Amino acid sequence: MIKKIIFTVTPIFSIPPRGAAAVETWIYQVAKRLSIPSAIACIKNAGYPEYNKINDNCDIHYIGFSKVYKRLFQKWTRLDPLPYSQRVLNIRDKVTTQEDSVIVIHNSMKLYRQIRERNPNAKLVMHMHNAFEPELPDNDAKIIVPSQFLKAFYEERLPAAAVSIVPNGFCAETYKRNPQDNLRQQLNIAEDATVLLYAGRISPDKGILLLLQAFKQLRTLRSNIKLVVVGDPYASRKGEKAEYQKKVLDAVKEIGTDCIMAGGQSPDQMHNFYHIADLVIVPSQVEEAFCMVAVEAMAAGKAVLASKKGGISEFVLDGITGYHLAEPMSSDSII
């Protein structure tokens, strides 16, 4: 019988995250609500403690690497004597036993492989939030996914795996809180203006540039309309994504004050942006495993206009719980 769950994820963002980090947010919000005892093992970034007790059933153990350690073992020699994967196992052994626990590894097949190689008998479950081509040491892995789309994806590639669906949820209390009253004023948006909201990465697969082109046309058809974009336009410093971000910023500059770049926002601030929106648009260009933005917008009582790609169409039902963008998608079809 499992008596404790250990949640872990790739060593990028600490938990709870201070910015947009969907997987880390999921782990934090779920772990602290479980009736079964749980522990979170994650990277220790600047400003985080060594340990954080969330409640009687949940605590967070932070894994830190000194500058000397990283320089010597991860950069110069690549002979890491105590890697992140082993430290996750050490945390498990500190708080429970192998027989009484399961390690749930979120969205990283690499980390799954590393932990499996270090402990072939560990009880592991992989929780995948995206469609990645599987590279696993064991074809009969136990996998959790949020949608039927993702279940079919992994069952096709790993027919011996046990794949189960656990749809993503939302924190109802978040959308019952009083929103920030002056956000429209801060963004210089009139009370009677219609607000369209985009929230997500500034990247080609999310379709933000196409939305900007459509909005530019829409402004010629109606007045008193604003587009608010929540997302970091400087997330990538080089490469194709950086070039795409520049195109987005150029398009925003061309539109002028009717398009407002709000930058990246922490999860606990997003309900304020949903509150001011009249319509939330999700113009995804790729098959989405799920889509938390659409779920959160619906939780906030807002209309959703979304691509029908992948898992989105499983809960954004055209004319019932939201509306679908026409395919093939173009700036004209969005309007």
N, C-alpha and C positions, 0 to 999 in steps of 0.2 A: 504494500500500500504506500502510495506517495504521501509523504508528510510535509514536504517542502518543495517549492518551485524556485529555481534560480533562473532569473532572466538576465540575458546578456546580449550585447550588440557590438558591432565593430567599434574600435577605439577612435572615434571622431568627436562626438558630442557627449558632454556629461549630462547626467540626468538629475533633476528635471532640466530640460534645455532652456536656454535663455533667448533663443531665437527660433526660427522655423526649422523644426526637425521632427517630422511626422512620426517616425518609428520610435524615437526616444520618448516623445510625448505619449504615444500609445502605451509603451511599457510603464511609464510612471502612473498614468491614469488608471490602468487596469490593476497593476500590482498593489496599489494602495487600497483597492476596493475588495480584493479577494478575501474570502473567509479562510482559505487555507494559507498558512504562513508562507511568505515569499521573501526573497532577497534579490537585489539588483546588483550586478557586477558591471561596472562601466569605467571608462577612462576618467582620470582626474585632470581636468583642465584648470587653468588659473582661476583662483577665487572660490574653488570648491574645497570642502573639508575632506578629511580622510574617511569619515564615516558620518552617516546621517540616518537617524531613526525617524521614520515617517509616522508610524503608529505601532501598536502592539503586535501587528501581523506583518509588518513590512519595514525593511531597512535597506540602505544603500551602502555598498562598499566600493570605494573609489580606488582605481588602480593607477598609481603614479609612476612615472619614469623620470629620473633626474636628467639634467642636461648632459652630464658626464656619461651616464649609462647610454643614453640615446646616441651620443656621438661615438662612443667606443664600440658598442655592440650592435647598433642598428644601422649606423652610417658607415663606419670605417671597416669593421671586420665582418659584419653580417652574421656573426656567431652569437646569437642571442641566447644566453644561458637560462634566462627566466622570462620567456615571452608572455605576451598578454594571455594566450590560451592556457598556459600553465597556471598563471595567476588566477584565472577564473576557476580552474579546478581547485586551487588552494583555498579560495574563498568558500567553495562548496564544502570542502573538507573541514573548514573552520566552523561552519554554521550547521552542518548536518552530516549525514553519511551517504555513501554512494547508493546503498540499498534503499534508503528512505527518500531519495530526491530525484528530480529530473531537471536537466538543464535545458531551457528553451532558448535557442539561438535565433535571433531575429535577423532575417534578410541577408545572411552572409554564408554562402556555401564554403568559402575559404576558411572562415572561423570554425565552421562545423567540422571540416576536414582536419584542421589543426588540433582541435580538442579530441576528436576521434582517434587520431594517430597517437596522441599522448596517453589516452585512456580508452582502449578498445572496448571495455566493459561498461563505460559510463552510459547512463540512461539519457538519451538525447532526443529532443524534438526540434525540428526546424520550422520556424514561423516565417513564411515568405510573404512579403508585401508587394513584390514585383515579379515579373516573368523573366527569370534568368535561365539560360541554358544550364542544365544540371551537370555538375562535376563532383560526384560524391563517391566516397569509398564504399558505401553500402547502398545498394539499389533498393533495399526494402525499408528505407528511411520512413520515419513518421513525420508527416508534413501538415502544418496548419496553413490555410489560405483564407482570404476574406470573401472570395466570390466563386461562383460556378465557372466563370471564365478561367480563373487561375487554376481551379481544380482540374479542368479539362486539359489545360496546358501541361501540368506536371504529370497527370495520369498517362498522357500520350508518350511522354519521354521517360517516365519511370513507372512502368506498368506494375512492378512489384511493390511500389511504395503504398503506404496507407495515408491517403490524403483526405483531410476533413476540413469542412468549411466552418469558420467562426467569423461571421460578418463584423466589420468594425462598427463600433457604437459611438456615442457622443455623451458628453457630460451635461445632463439636463439642467443642472444647477447653474452652469455657465450662462445659459441663455435666459435664465430667470433674473439674473443680476441686473441692477440698474445700469444702463449704458452710460458712457461718457456724454454728458448733455451737450457739450460745446464742440464736438468733433466736426460737425458741419462748419461751424464758425472758424475753427482752426484751419480747416482746409479751404476756407473761403467759398463755401457752397451755399447758395441761397436755400431757404427752407422749402421753397416751392419748386426747386430744381429736381428733375428726374436723375437719379444716380444709378449708373451701371457699375458693377464691381467685378474686377478680375483679381483673383488671388492665386498665386502659384509661382513656380520658377519662371525666370525670364529665359526660356530656352525654346528651340524650334519645335520640340515635341508637344509643347503646351499651346502653341498657336496664338501667342499674344500679338505678334506682328500682323497676322491676318485680322485679328480683332481691331487693332488700331487702324488698319486700312478701311475696315467696314465702318468704324466710328467716324472717320474723316468724312465718308460719304453721308452718313446719317445726319451729321450736323448741317448739311445743306437741305435736309428735309424737315427738320424740326429744331426749334431753339430751346434754350433753357435745359440743356442736357449735359451731364458730366460723366466722364469715365474715370473711376478711381482704380489705380493699379497697385496692388499690394504684392511686393516681391523685390528682391535685391537685384538691381540692374548692374551691379559690379561684382557679382558672385564669382565670375570667371575672369581671370586676369590675362589669359592668352588662349589662342586656338579659335576654333570655329564658334564656340559658345560666346567668347568675348566679342568676336566680330558681330554675332547676332545681337548681343546686348547693345552694341553701338548703333546698329540699325534701328533697334527699338527706341533708344534715346533720341535718335535723329527724328524718328516719326513723331515722338511725343513733342519734341521742340517745334516741329512743323504744325502740329495741331494747336499748340498754345495752351492757354489757361483752362481750356475745357477738359484737358486730360491732366490728372493729378497723380504724380508718382509718390506713393506713400512709403516706399522702401519696404524692407523686410520687417515683419512684425512678430512679436512673441505670441505664442498660442493664447495666453491669457488676455491679449488685447484684441484678438480677432472678432470677438462678439460685438465690439464697438463698431467695427467696419460693416459687419452684416446688418447692424441696426440701421445704418443710414442708407443702405442699398434698397433700390426698388426692384432690381433684377440682377442676379448673379449669373455670369456667363462663363462656361467651361468649354472653350473651343479646342479641345485636345485633338492632336493630329495622329496619335498612336493609340493602340489598344491599351486602355487603362485597366489595371488590376482591380481597382476600386475607384474611389474618388472622395476623399474626406471633405473637400471643399463643398461639393454638392450636398453631402449629408449634413454638414454644419449649417449651410445656408437654409436647408429645409427645416432643420431644428430651430433656426431663428425665425421661421415663418416667412421666408422669402421665396419668390419665384425663381426657378432655375431654368436656364436655357443651356443645354449641354449637348456635346457630341454623344452619339450613341455607340461609341467604341468600347469594346471590352466589357468590363464589369459595370460600367456606368448605367447601361440600359437595364440592368437587373433591378434597379430601384428608382431611377428616374424614368418613369413611365409616361410616354408622350400623351399629353392632354389629361393626365390623371394626377401624377405627383410632380410634373414638370413638363418641359417641352424639349424636343430634339431639334438640333441644327440639321438642316438639309444636307444631303450628300449628293455629289462631291462638294465639299465645303469650299467656299470662296468668300471674298469680301461681299459680293452681291448676295449670296445665299444667306449670310449671317443677318443682313438687313431684312 
